[in-house]
């Protein structure tokens, strides 16, 4: 039987109702039932957004999203002495969360085998603890970058126009929060030995 906690990539539809930890959203509750049609489309985005876009396009969106970091956020992140530059960590985590790779230990392992992740890491050896720490310390930045990628993927991959952009932005943010909550939940399960 496949291990539901640590597959290489996670299928959000499969996890659907499994995540019921207090305070965390779940893929099945990220979009309210009476939301507009574009919200339903966002909910149905695959865990791996490269199924909608070519990997180079998704990678470019993640690199583009890293530019959302303000100089003050980058300066603060540099003070914290992370194992790599903040720009690298933002891009790497945004890409991983965009492709259904959520658990910090899985990301650490995937860097050894995935060519795109090795390219992003540019020779830096990242451990799961530093990835988890960066996510905790810079969650709001990661929410913004991931929401940006989800919004752009929705527009590019599903061929939607710029109409109803406010609702789509809101739903992109909810989807980003759900993905980050899943990463937290998986790391918490790992810490508890579940």
N, C-alpha and C positions, 0 to 999 in steps of 0.2 A: 504494500500500500504506500502511496506517495505521502511524504511528510508535508502536512499542510502548513507548518510554520516556516519551513525553509526550503521551498522549491527555488530553483534558479530565478524564475520570474513568477510573479504572483498574478493569478487571474482574479480580478476584483469581483466579477460576477459569481465565481465559485465561492468566495468568502462571504458574499452578501450578508446573510444574517448571522454569521458566526461571531462577529465582533460586537459584543454587548458589554464592553467594559465601561463603567460609569465615567462620564465626562468626555468620552471619545465618540466622535461621529462614526458612522459606518457607511460603506458604499450604498447600502440600501436606503439610508435616511439622509443622504447628502442633498437630495433634491426634494422639496416638499411636494406632496401629491397634486396640488392645484397649481403647479408652476406652468409657465408658458412652454410651448412646444420646443423651443431651443434649449430649455433646461433639461428636458427629457433626452435630447440628443447629447448634451454634455454628460448626463448620467451614464449614457450608453457608450461613452468613449472607452476604447479598450485600455486595459492597464498598460500595455505597451503601445505608446502613441506612434511608434515607428511602423505599426500596422496600417496607419492612415497616411503617413508621410514617409518619404525615403529617409534613411538614417542620416545622410548628410544634411538634409533639410532640418530635421529635428535637432541635430547637433548645432547647426547655425542658429536656430531659435534659442537654444540654451546659452550659447555664447553671447547672443544679442541680449538675452535676459539678464546676464551678469552685469551689463552696463546700467541696470536699474539701481545698483548699489550707489549710495551717496558717498562723497568723499569722507564725510564724518563716520559713516558705517565702516568703511574700509580702514580708516585710521584706527578706530576702536578695535576692529578685528586684528589688525597688525600688532596692537599692544598686547593681545592675549597670547602671542607666540604659538600659533598653530603650526602643524607639521608641514604646511604648504601655504602658498599665498591665498588670501581670502577669495580672490577672483577664481582661482583654480578650484577651491572647495565649493564655491557657489555653483560654478558650472558643472562640476562633477556630480554633486548631489541633485541638482535640478535635472540633469540628464538621467541619472539613475531612477529618480522618482517618476520621471516621464516614461520610463521604459519598464515599469513594474518591478524594479529592484529596490526594495525598501529597507530590509534589515541591514544594519551596519556591518555585521559579520559577513553577510552575503556580498555586500559591496566590496569589502576588503578581498574576499576570495575571487570575485569576478574580475578585479583589476589584473589579476595574474593571467586570466584566460581570454578576456574580451579585448580585442584590438582597439576598439573605440575608447574604452576606459583607460587602457595603457597610454593611448595617444593623449588623452586629457590630463593624465597624471604626469606626463613629461619626465619620467624617471623618479618621481617622488614615491617613496614607500609610505603608504598611509595605513594606519591601523584602525580597527573598528572603534576603539575608544575615542580617538581624535575626531573621527567622523561624527560619532554620536554627540560629543561635546560641542563641536561646531554647530550641529543642528540645534541643540538646546540653546546655545548662546545667541544664535542668529536666526531664530525661527521666523520672525516677521519678515526678514529679508528673503528667506527661502519661500515663504508664502507668496510674496510678490512675484518672485522670479518664476515660480511654478505656475501661478495663475496666468502670468503673461504667456508662457509656453502653451498652456491649455487653451487660452483664448485664441492665440494665433493658430494653433493646430485645428481648433474648431472651425475657424474661418477658412484656412487653407485646405484641410483634409476633408471637410464636409461640404465645401463650396458655398457657404452661406455668405450673404452680403453683410454690410456694416449695420443694417437695420437692427433695432432692438439691442444696441450695443450695451446699454446700461444693465439690462437683465442678464445678458451673456457675461458681462464682467462680474456681476454678483455671483452667478452660478460657477464661473471659472474659479473665483475665490473660494467658494464652498468646496469645490472639487479638490483644489490645492490643499485646503485644510484637512480634508478627509485623507488624502494621500500622506500628509505629514503625520496625522494621527495614527495611521496604520504603521508608519515607520516607528513611531514612539511605542506603540503597542507591541510590535514584534521585538523591539529591543528590551522592553520591560519583561516580556515572556522569557526572553533569553536570560535576563538577569535573575529571574525567579526560577529558572531551570525547568520551565514548562515544556 
